[in-house]
């Protein structure tokens, strides 16, 4: 960057800090949008705020909120941090709905319909069949609305439209929110859907709004209500001061990772190498996936050490689909010495499995042995139903037989009964973590493959920091009652709190996830996995997304997001064939 450009950027940043009206800050990954927004927040706080007021920082993902929290701890003085309220859109909408949803005709006691429970209800029903609206899906949407209005159970998809209805209909609610948050900072504003944006638009009549956006990171535009028109709507509605930070790069400074991402986006990847970017091409028939991944991780870590003097603390392996992520995880677990890693997974089955284990913690009496077994089988069937697995139907049939007083001789039923008998005969310690682990051991010891999978799912739950909130809730109940009374309710409350207000800390080590799950995150190093897939006619690069034709603009946006998650080094991993029309055969 030239001296003149540096001066210009500094002037733009100062304009934002001095601005008293609305503003729109546009820029690429790592350009400093978050940093300048936090400085703007500090300026507003220093100008003086009333007791109870704070600056609201809104983002879509818990990962993004956690990342902003980390930056806040580094850059915001401790005395000012309590004046910053960092929330996801879901947590913000919950603060509006939980005390006021009765104004919409819902019961006063509002409860969250967790995604896992929602998935049990609709299972594998799809919204459309061959591009025609599915009547079963329409029926489920009606049922979901009824659950909210009559039973006070609200699904996440209903948060935004109902929060909007409250803001539109109640002057008092609008006034309360605006008085509490005189400045609202909207991260990833390009991804706001119609309802979320309309809520911000209403608040903009009372509060100052600063939007942070990068249209080229709009990779969720396949979802309803999200599209490129959002930036135009922001400009038309707010008439904001516009600050364009361009392609500055502070996340991966000293490298050309951001440059490579931008060149991918524009379709002009150069033939010469990029600093901080490399590739590893292989012949699939000559190497196992396990050996390929291990070599790639080694190459990435050596590159990071060469550039920084030490190995990377966090590494992400990013791929195009959940199925691919599961295969990568399985490959890393093969061989005598598995590669320790965390898999970012579809959580529905795991959450419902945890409810089964919470049930095993609850106090039981011998006289209820059969009814307890029926409930256990029903809970396990729900977990399988959410995953769309056929076993759910059989397990439900067995549960009905048990309720009729007959115990099936099936090995699975006998294994579940054996575990329950063993747990009923033991005394818990009152240490939730210890007792939770004792149940996992009992599940593994019985030797049934399905119950072993249940135990493994619980490891995922703890690995993603859910265990702390669950343990705290169970511990409080034990102190009160001397037993784990209503453990399932405690679990549900902990999971709901985590979904609404919990952070999403990225643990150190290797993580495997889809590109879409990586948005808002950053890692020391990233491996972007390219595979071959067959579309029914030919093999294509997985970097080209379904229904995306040349010049592959949507595919390029998604790949750019993956590439720019790295701070120090990005490695592109893929087979020699098929050749990718986006990255080509370039030697990076």
Beta strands, then each sheet from edge to edge (+ up, - down):
strand 1: 23-27
strand 2: 55-59
strand 3: 84-88
strand 4: 111-113
strand 5: 128-129
strand 6: 132-133
strand 7: 153-155
strand 8: 183-186
strand 9: 208-213
strand 10: 241-246
strand 11: 277-282
strand 12: 314-319
strand 13: 341-343
strand 14: 509-514
strand 15: 523-529
strand 16: 532-534
strand 17: 539-541
strand 18: 566-575
sheet 1: 3+ 2+ 8+ 9+ 1+ 10+
sheet 2: 4+ 7+
sheet 3: 5+ 6-
sheet 4: 11+ 18+ 15+ 12+ 14+ 13+
sheet 5: 16+ 17-
end
